[in-house]
Amino acid sequence: MSNRSIIIMVLVLVGATAYLLLKGDGDIDMGGEKHGSEAAHMEEAKKDAPAAPVAPVAAPAADAKK
Protein backbone atom coordinates (compact mmCIF):
# COMPACT_ATOMS: atom_id res chain seq x y z
CA MET A 1 0.00 0.00 0.00
CA SER A 2 1.20 3.45 -0.74
CA ASN A 3 1.37 6.27 1.78
CA ARG A 4 -1.41 8.08 -0.05
CA SER A 5 -3.87 5.19 0.38
CA ILE A 6 -2.98 4.81 4.06
CA ILE A 7 -3.61 8.52 4.68
CA ILE A 8 -6.95 8.33 2.85
CA MET A 9 -7.96 5.26 4.86
CA VAL A 10 -7.07 6.94 8.15
CA LEU A 11 -9.04 10.07 7.21
CA VAL A 12 -12.08 7.98 6.29
CA LEU A 13 -11.92 6.11 9.60
CA VAL A 14 -11.51 9.34 11.59
CA GLY A 15 -14.46 10.86 9.74
CA ALA A 16 -16.65 7.80 10.34
CA THR A 17 -15.73 7.77 14.03
CA ALA A 18 -16.49 11.47 14.41
CA TYR A 19 -19.82 11.03 12.63
CA LEU A 20 -20.86 8.14 14.87
CA LEU A 21 -19.86 9.98 18.05
CA LEU A 22 -21.66 13.17 17.06
CA LYS A 23 -24.84 11.50 15.80
CA GLY A 24 -25.10 8.92 18.57
CA ASP A 25 -27.50 9.61 21.41
CA GLY A 26 -25.28 7.96 24.01
CA ASP A 27 -24.21 9.90 27.06
CA ILE A 28 -20.44 9.54 26.85
CA ASP A 29 -18.48 10.90 29.79
CA MET A 30 -14.72 10.95 29.24
CA GLY A 31 -14.04 12.66 32.58
CA GLY A 32 -12.72 9.61 34.41
CA GLU A 33 -13.65 8.35 37.85
CA LYS A 34 -16.15 10.50 39.74
CA HIS A 35 -16.23 11.22 43.47
CA GLY A 36 -18.69 13.07 45.66
CA SER A 37 -21.93 14.47 44.29
CA GLU A 38 -21.02 13.48 40.72
CA ALA A 39 -21.12 9.81 41.75
CA ALA A 40 -24.61 9.97 43.28
CA HIS A 41 -26.07 7.89 40.47
CA MET A 42 -23.91 4.94 41.58
CA GLU A 43 -25.72 4.79 44.93
CA GLU A 44 -29.04 4.50 43.09
CA ALA A 45 -27.66 1.68 40.95
CA LYS A 46 -26.51 -0.20 44.05
CA LYS A 47 -30.01 0.05 45.55
CA ASP A 48 -31.58 -1.38 42.39
CA ALA A 49 -29.12 -4.30 42.15
CA PRO A 50 -30.15 -7.60 43.76
CA ALA A 51 -28.43 -8.37 47.04
CA ALA A 52 -25.70 -11.00 46.99
CA PRO A 53 -26.46 -14.12 49.04
CA VAL A 54 -24.64 -14.25 52.36
CA ALA A 55 -22.42 -17.31 52.77
CA PRO A 56 -22.34 -18.98 56.21
CA VAL A 57 -19.20 -18.25 58.20
CA ALA A 58 -17.14 -21.33 59.04
CA ALA A 59 -15.64 -21.70 62.51
CA PRO A 60 -11.89 -21.08 62.70
CA ALA A 61 -9.71 -24.20 62.85
CA ALA A 62 -8.20 -23.20 66.23
CA ASP A 63 -11.62 -23.25 67.91
CA ALA A 64 -12.48 -26.66 66.45
CA LYS A 65 -9.52 -28.36 68.21
CA LYS A 66 -10.58 -27.34 71.76
Order of alpha helices (4+ residues) and beta strands (2+ residues): alpha-alpha-alpha
